[in-house]
Amino acid sequence: MPLIPEEPQIHESAQGPRVTPAAGRTAPTPRPVPGPRTAAAPRPGHPGPGPARPTPPAQRTHSAAQPQATRSENTSGPQIQLIPAPADGALDAAGEAVDLLLDTGRAPGDILVLTTGEQHPWAAHELSFGEASYWAQHDARDDVFYASASSVARASARPVVIVAVNGGDDVAVALPLARERAGALLIVCGDPQRINSALGSGV
């Protein structure tokens, strides 16, 4: 009676192996990367806001009103963080600090970045469209704003101020002014000895 063992052999070999190889190869495509980069992307090539907001009168009202508010906010002083970096790496360290702040939920408009030496590429690019549109973006507070430390007196207070000590001779003047502009946090990227002597105390 050989009929009984033959039937299960036909059914098992026909269904088993053909389904598995096709299903096994279409799984590995994870792509969780593009998320945080969208916050940083609009900054460098962003000529759009220039023509839309060229209102110099608004600048005067902002800059006249906010430095006075700065002094009352900063009676106890902001928290100060030091990121040791050589002069030629201070700009990169400041950029990493900005990315970290944005990743942890800080609004871009809360952040002001100052450079003591060569200007940040974003500032140089935006200034090529004229000072009026450049400072209009500062007053709009829509994004991270980059400025030279020599113009810190014109910048209004923001919760976070980051200073990249990437050269220049006016560090001793720029850092105390930057501390006045920082509402909650001052981050200084550069040579610790130079920073401590400019701020007048150990950080």
Protein Blocks (a to p, Z undefined) as FASTA:
>chain_A
ZZlmmmmmmmmmmmmmmmmmmmmmmmbccdfklmmmmmmmmmmmocklmmmmmcfklmmm
mmmmmmmmmmmmmmnopadddddddfklmmmmmmmmmmmmmmnopafklpccddfbbcdf
klmmmmmnojklmmmmmmnomaccdddfklmmmpccdfbdcdddeejjklmmmmmmmmmm
pmkbccdeddfklmmmmnopaZZ
